[in-house]
Amino acid sequence: MVPFETIWKRVVALEGETFTQVRGGTFMFTLVGTTLQLDRTNQNLPRSQLEEASKSLPFSSTQDIQHLRAPSYIYAILMDRRVRGTDW
């Protein structure tokens, strides 16, 4: 498994880029400290939520991370090819 620090660096490098959710919605995020501020919702994603989600990679659906905040956004970010590369 890829260390979370590596995953986090990939996510941070994509600040301001467009991500696509499973149902086709698109969004971007800006980084405020260690929190992702999402542009399409009032939800924010702390690094800790992504780290917790990364323990379940790869996801088969958003249901795998339904217990976390904003699962469709987490799924879109962590399953994006730019973040996962060929690692999962």
Residue frames relative to the residue before (quaternion, step in Angstrom):
aa qw qx qy qz dx dy dz
M 1.0000 0.0000 0.0000 0.0000 0.00 0.00 0.00
V 0.4967 -0.6539 0.4940 0.2859 3.54 -1.08 0.77
P 0.4877 -0.6509 0.4807 0.3277 3.62 -0.88 0.82
F 0.5754 -0.6158 0.4040 0.3557 3.58 -0.99 0.79
E 0.5888 0.5831 -0.3787 0.4122 3.62 0.99 -0.68
T 0.6314 0.5177 -0.3211 0.4798 3.59 1.06 -0.74
I 0.6457 0.5085 -0.3106 0.4775 3.58 0.95 -0.90
W 0.6530 0.5279 -0.3120 0.4444 3.58 0.89 -0.94
K 0.6474 0.5158 -0.3224 0.4593 3.61 0.93 -0.83
R 0.6357 0.5197 -0.3248 0.4694 3.59 1.03 -0.75
V 0.6473 0.5142 -0.3125 0.4679 3.58 0.97 -0.88
V 0.6678 0.5148 -0.3009 0.4457 3.58 0.80 -1.02
A 0.6481 0.5362 -0.3155 0.4392 3.59 1.00 -0.81
L 0.7029 0.4591 -0.2571 0.4786 3.60 1.22 -0.43
E 0.2728 0.7692 -0.5261 0.2392 3.59 1.22 0.36
G 0.8072 0.2477 -0.2053 0.4948 3.58 -0.89 0.98
E 0.5692 0.5723 -0.3880 0.4449 3.60 1.27 -0.10
T 0.4966 -0.6567 0.4838 0.2965 3.58 -1.23 0.43
F 0.1191 -0.7593 0.6381 0.0461 3.53 -1.06 0.92
T 0.2589 -0.7705 0.5672 0.1330 3.57 -1.17 0.63
Q 0.3551 -0.7325 0.5476 0.1938 3.53 -0.87 1.04
V 0.7214 -0.4517 0.3102 0.4236 3.56 -1.28 0.35
R 0.7526 0.3822 -0.2140 0.4916 3.61 0.92 -0.85
G 0.6846 -0.5484 0.2645 0.4009 3.57 1.23 0.37
G 0.4906 0.6499 -0.4449 0.3729 3.60 1.20 -0.13
T 0.2117 -0.7770 0.5783 0.1309 3.57 -1.04 0.70
F 0.0131 0.7891 -0.6132 0.0342 3.53 -1.19 0.61
M 0.2106 -0.7203 0.6409 0.1615 3.50 -1.39 0.22
F 0.1780 -0.7699 0.5934 0.1531 3.55 -1.27 0.15
T 0.2132 -0.7079 0.6498 0.1765 3.49 -1.34 0.40
L 0.4173 -0.7058 0.5246 0.2292 3.52 -1.14 0.68
V 0.0183 -0.7583 0.6513 -0.0183 3.54 -0.89 1.04
G 0.7802 -0.0918 0.0096 0.6187 3.56 -0.08 1.28
T 0.7202 -0.3522 0.2904 0.5225 3.56 -0.59 -1.17
T 0.5605 0.5699 -0.3939 0.4539 3.56 1.15 0.67
L 0.3304 -0.7128 0.5845 0.2027 3.54 -1.03 0.87
Q 0.1871 -0.7629 0.6123 0.0893 3.54 -0.74 1.09
L 0.2549 -0.8057 0.5244 0.1043 3.55 -0.41 1.30
D 0.4233 -0.7530 0.4517 0.2229 3.58 -0.91 0.88
R 0.7198 0.4549 -0.2585 0.4563 3.64 1.14 -0.37
T 0.7717 0.2454 -0.1251 0.5733 3.57 1.24 -0.10
N 0.5379 -0.6069 0.4672 0.3523 3.54 -1.25 0.26
Q 0.4908 0.6568 -0.4283 0.3800 3.58 1.29 -0.02
N 0.1301 -0.7324 0.6608 0.1001 3.52 -1.23 0.65
L 0.2607 -0.7723 0.5605 0.1466 3.56 -1.10 0.65
P 0.2573 -0.7587 0.5770 0.1589 3.58 -0.48 1.13
R 0.6559 -0.5107 0.3918 0.3942 3.54 -1.19 0.59
S 0.6267 0.5752 -0.3377 0.4029 3.60 0.97 -0.84
Q 0.6331 0.5257 -0.3346 0.4592 3.62 1.07 -0.65
L 0.6528 0.4896 -0.3084 0.4888 3.57 1.01 -0.78
E 0.6379 0.5270 -0.3287 0.4553 3.57 1.01 -0.80
E 0.6452 0.5062 -0.3164 0.4768 3.58 0.96 -0.85
A 0.6603 0.5112 -0.3018 0.4601 3.59 0.93 -0.89
S 0.6288 0.5729 -0.3413 0.3999 3.59 0.98 -0.81
K 0.5782 0.5955 -0.3717 0.4159 3.60 1.19 -0.43
S 0.7152 0.4316 -0.2379 0.4956 3.59 1.25 -0.42
L 0.4060 0.7315 -0.4659 0.2881 3.60 1.24 0.11
P 0.5837 -0.2393 -0.7759 0.0050 1.53 -2.01 1.52
F 0.4574 -0.6737 0.5095 0.2780 3.56 -1.20 0.55
S 0.3468 -0.7024 0.5694 0.2492 3.56 -1.14 0.59
S 0.7724 -0.0961 0.0543 0.6255 3.58 1.24 -0.51
T 0.6836 -0.4583 0.3496 0.4477 3.57 -1.27 0.00
Q 0.5198 0.6464 -0.4092 0.3803 3.59 1.21 -0.37
D 0.5839 0.6034 -0.3640 0.4032 3.60 1.11 -0.62
I 0.7885 0.2489 -0.1144 0.5507 3.58 1.14 -0.61
Q 0.2313 0.8214 -0.4911 0.1749 3.57 1.21 0.50
H 0.6356 0.5523 -0.3243 0.4310 3.60 1.14 -0.55
L 0.6483 0.5081 -0.3096 0.4750 3.60 1.27 -0.20
R 0.6236 -0.5350 0.4179 0.3875 3.55 -1.30 0.33
A 0.8715 0.0185 -0.0345 0.4888 3.59 -1.07 0.87
P 0.0068 -0.8640 0.5034 0.0034 3.61 0.76 1.01
S 0.6421 0.5259 -0.3526 0.4322 3.63 0.97 -0.68
Y 0.6448 0.5003 -0.3153 0.4843 3.58 1.13 -0.61
I 0.6253 0.5226 -0.3322 0.4749 3.58 0.99 -0.81
Y 0.6437 0.5241 -0.3167 0.4590 3.56 0.91 -0.94
A 0.6714 0.5097 -0.3039 0.4440 3.59 0.82 -0.99
I 0.6863 0.4765 -0.2879 0.4681 3.59 0.95 -0.82
L 0.7706 0.4003 -0.2261 0.4413 3.58 0.62 -1.08
M 0.7024 0.4205 -0.2802 0.5013 3.61 1.16 -0.40
D 0.4232 0.6886 -0.4707 0.3538 3.58 1.28 0.06
R 0.5526 -0.6472 0.4170 0.3192 3.58 -0.90 0.92
R 0.6265 0.5477 -0.3399 0.4381 3.60 1.09 -0.64
V 0.6850 0.4436 -0.2734 0.5092 3.58 1.17 -0.53
R 0.7610 0.4074 -0.2238 0.4525 3.58 0.79 -0.94
G 0.2196 -0.7838 0.5510 0.1838 3.57 1.12 -0.56
T 0.6957 -0.3877 0.3218 0.5120 3.56 -0.70 -1.09
D 0.4321 0.7504 -0.4164 0.2772 3.57 1.28 0.27
W 0.8016 -0.0201 -0.0070 0.5975 3.63 1.14 -0.43
